[in-house]
Amino acid sequence: MAERRRAEDEVRAKEAHYRTILENIGDGVFITDRQGRYLDVNPRACEVTGYSRNELLGLNTADTYVPEERTGVPDRLAEIARSGSASYERSLLRKDGSVITVEVNAQALPAGNLLATVRDVTERKRLEEQLRQAQKMEAVGRLAGGVAHDFNNVLTAIFGYADLMAEEFSPGHPGLQDLEEIRKAASRASALTRQLLAFSRQQVLAPVVLSVNDLVEDVDKMLRRLLGEDVELRVALARDAGNVRADPGQIQQVIMNLVVNARDAMPTGGKLLIETADAELTEQYAELHQAVIPGPYVMIAVSDTGVGMDAQTKARIFEPFFTTKEKGKVPGWDSRRCTGS
């Protein structure tokens, strides 16, 4: 009796030991049968999925998959049981409907059940994507800076020869007007190179304290000429919108780009709204947008009644030089898909 009691105590001690490890491990631990029904989970598994332990024990592994991936769950479970182990990443559908990315390490247990440890890697994946994007932008910036410098050399020659030719004409000669048009075109090209240099960080921007309301009003007439009669432009400026410190040329260029693309997205006409307002960006917002510092901001919003953009295009809209327009059309966002409210 004493020996059996001692053996039972040892079994209970081992069970308590492993239960303590299971409940305190940093990853979610799931034990299922071969059909995917949950048999046991640890507290971290509940945190990852958003379900209570009792709720999880009434669910199947497939219930935590996004709907479009559920059909492949039986094959995956069978493969783990056959091979003995597997490691992979997948999307996990939480109880509240949100989707996170998890790293899974699964293995078959001697008794025939399956064990999986699950780690939430959503934040890591987001930071990795930010790093890839930063590296891509750095490379494109270096390319843009080199192109801008070379282009400036060409423009210098154009300006120089235009000035030399102008000296050969007498005042009032019709050729002078043509030369002036050449200089204007070269000046516009020079402005583009300045934008490229600003993008590549090789030219310092000239931020000043300005009123966004005044800035929008300054470009209002020009925007109406760009839009034409088929598009109704409405401007709603908040009276109490604060001042900001920014490069006015850059802000005007952004507004013009948005307006032109909005016009292209409404080939049969529509409505376009430009509005300003004060905005307070919270700590929660800053956590989701790492480059943002919480605090007071001024918002400039451009919305239209165009057809909008698909998810693939939306994911790339901040890539420089990205365009989905057909060959021969002005580069920018797609006229049918890439603008909208």
N, C-alpha and C positions, 0 to 999 in steps of 0.2 A: 504493500500500500504506500509506504513512504517513498519508494522508488518511483511508483506511478505518479504520485502527487508531485514529486520533484520534476518528473518529465513534463507533466502538464504545466507546471509553473514556468519551465523553460520555454515551452511553446508559447504560452501567454506573453512572456517577456519578449520573445522574438517578434510576435505579432505587434505588441505595443511599440517596439523599436521601429519596425518597418512602417507602422501607421504614423508614427511621429515624423519619420523622414518624408512619407508621402504627403502629409498635411502641411509640411513646411518647405517643400521644394519650390523653387522659383518658377518652374514651368507647370503648365496644366497637364495633369496626368489622367488619361482615360483608359479604362479597361472595358473591352467589348467582347461579345461572342463573335463568331464568324459571320453572322448576319448583320453585324454592326450595332446591335442593341447594347446600350450602355449598362454595364454591370457595377461599375464603381468609378468614382471621380474624386479628385482632391479639391480643396477650397480654391486653389488657383484656377482650376478648370471652370469653376463657377464664375470667377471674376472675368476670365477671358470671354466666355460665352454670354454672360449676363443672366444665365438661368440659375435657379437654386439647385441644390443637389437632388432633391426629390423630383424636380422638373426634368433634369437631365436623365435620371434613371427611368423616365417614361418616354424617352426619345431614342431615335436611331441616329447613327453617324450622319446619314444622308440629310437629316433635318438641319444640320449646321453647314451644309453646302448651299451655295447659291443655286437657284432652280435650274439654270442651264447646265450645271455640272453634275446634277444628281444621278443621271442615268449611268455615269461611269463608276459610281461608288461600289457596286457589287464586284466588278472586275478588279478594282483596286484592292479590296479586302481579300479577294481570292488570291491575288498575286502576292500579297504580304504573307498570307498563310502558306503559300507554296514556296516562296523564296526564303522566308524566315525573317526578313527585315526590309525596310525601305525608308528613304529620306526624301522629302519633297516639300515644296511650298504650295500653298493653296489659299484661296479666299475662304474666309469663315464668316458665315451669316450669324450675327448676334441676335439675341432676343428682341432688341429694340429696332431691328431692321438694318442697322449699320453693318458695313462689311469691312473686315480688317484682313491683313495678310499675315499668315502664320507659317512657321517653319515646323514641320512634323517629322519626328523620328519614331517609326513604328516597328514592332517586332512581334513574332508569334511566341506565345508562352507554351511551356510543355503541356499544360492541361488542354490546349486547343484554343484558348481564348487569345485575344490580341491586346497588346499594350501600346499606347501612343503617348509620347510627350509632345506638348504643343507650346510653342513660344511665339508671342506676339512680336512680329518684326515690322509692323506698319511704319513706325517712326524711323527705323533704320532704313527701310526702303525709300522713304520720303527724302531723307538726308542724302542717300546715295544718288537719287535722281537729281537733287539740287546740285550736288557736286558735279555730276555729268553735265548738267546744263551750264554750270559756271565754267567748266573747262571748255565746253563747246563755244560759249560766248567769248571767252578769252581768245580762242583760236581765230574766230571770225573777226574779232576786234583787231587782232594783229594784221589780218588780211586786209580789212577795211582801211586801216591806217596806211599800209603800203600802197594800196590802190589810190588813195586820196593824194598822197605825196607825188606819185607819178603823174596823176591827172593834173595836179597843180602846175607841174612843169610844162605840160602841154598847153594849159591855159595861159601861162606866162608868155609863151610864144605867140599865141593867138592875139592877146592884148598888144604885144609889142608890134607885130606886123600890121595890126589894124591902125595903130597910132602912126606908124611910118607911112602907110598908104594915105591916111588922112592928110598928111603934110603935102602930098602931091596934088591934092585937089584945091581949087580955089573956092572961097566962100560961096555958098549957094549951090555948089555942084550936087546933082542928084546922087552921085556916088557916096557922098558923106552920110546921107540917110541910111543907105545900105550898111555902111560901116558901123553906124550907131546901133543898128539892129544886131550886128555881129557882136558888138561889145555887150549889149544887153543879154544876149543869149549866153555869152561867156560868163557874165556876172551871175546869171542864174545857176550855171554849172558850178561856179566858184562857191555859191551858197551850199550846193549839195556836198561839195568836198568838205566844207566846214562841218556839216552834219556828220559826215563819215568820220572826221577827225574827233568830233565830240563823242561819237559812239565808241571809238577806239581809245578814248581817254587821253589822246595826244594833244587835245586842245582844251583848255580850261573854259568852261561855260561862264557866262556873265550874269549870274543871278542878281536880281534887284527886288526890292520890295514893291509889289504891285497889287492892284485890285483885279481879281479875276472878272468881276463884272465889267470893268472898263475894258479889259482885254477882249472879252467876247463882243462887246459893243463895237470895238474898233474893227473887228473882222466881219461884222454882221452884213454890211453891204456887199462885200466881196463874196461871202458865202451865198447870198441870194442870187448873185450872178452865176455862180457855179451850179446851183441847183436847177435853175430854169423854172418854168411856169407849172410843171406837173407836180412838183414837190412843195408842199406847204411847210414853211419853216416857222416854228414858234420858239420864242426865247423867254424863259422864265427865270429871272435873276432874283435871288433872295436879297432883300434890302439890307439885311444885317450880315451878309457874307463878309468874312474877314479878309485881311490882306495876307499874301503869301510871299515867300522869298523864292523866286524861280527865274529861269531864263525865259523872257517873253517870247523870243523867236521859237524856242522849242515847244512851248505850250501852244502857240498859234499853229505850228506845224502839225502837232497831234490833233488839234481840233479839225484842221483842214483835211487831214487824212481820213478821219472818222466820217466827216461830212461827205467827202467824195465817194467813199465806199458805201455809205448809206444811200447816196443817190444811185449808184450802180446797182444796188440791191432792190431798187424800186423802179424798174424800167417803164412801168405803166403809171407811175405816180404814187404818191403816198404822203405821209406826214413825218416830219422830223422835229424833234424837241431837243433843245439845248438848255440845260438848267444848272443853276449853282445853288449851293447850300453849305452851311457849316456842318461838320461831321465830327463825332467823337469816337475814335477807334479805341476799343477796350483791350484789356489784357488778353481776353479770350481770342479776340480777332488777331492780335499780334502773335499768339502761339501758333496759329494756323498760317500766318504769313510772316516768316522769320525776318524779312527785311524791314518790317514795319515797327516803329516805336510807338507805343500807346500815347494818346494825347489828342489835342484838337487839330483838325485838318479842315481844309476847304475842298468841297467836292465839285467837280465839273462832270456832268453826265450828258452823254449824247445817246439818244434812243430813237428808233425809227420803226416803221411798220413793214420792214423788209422780211424776207423769208427766214432769216436766222442762219445758223451754221451747225454743221454736224459735229459730233464729239471728236472725231479725228482732226478736223480743222481747228477746233477750239483748243486742242492740246498743243498746237504749234503756232498760235497767233503771235506769240512774242519772239519767235525766231526771226532774226534779221534776214531780209531778202527772201523770206518765204512767200510764195504766191501760188494760188490755184487757178489763176486766170489763164485763159487760152493764149497760145503763142500769138504775138502781135498786139496784144492788149497791154494797157499800162499796168506795170507791176503793182501789186497791192493785194488786198484780200479779195476773195472771189466775189464777183458781182451778184451771184445768185444765192450763195450759201453763207457768206462770211460776215454779215452784219445783222443786226436785229436787236430788239429790245431785250 
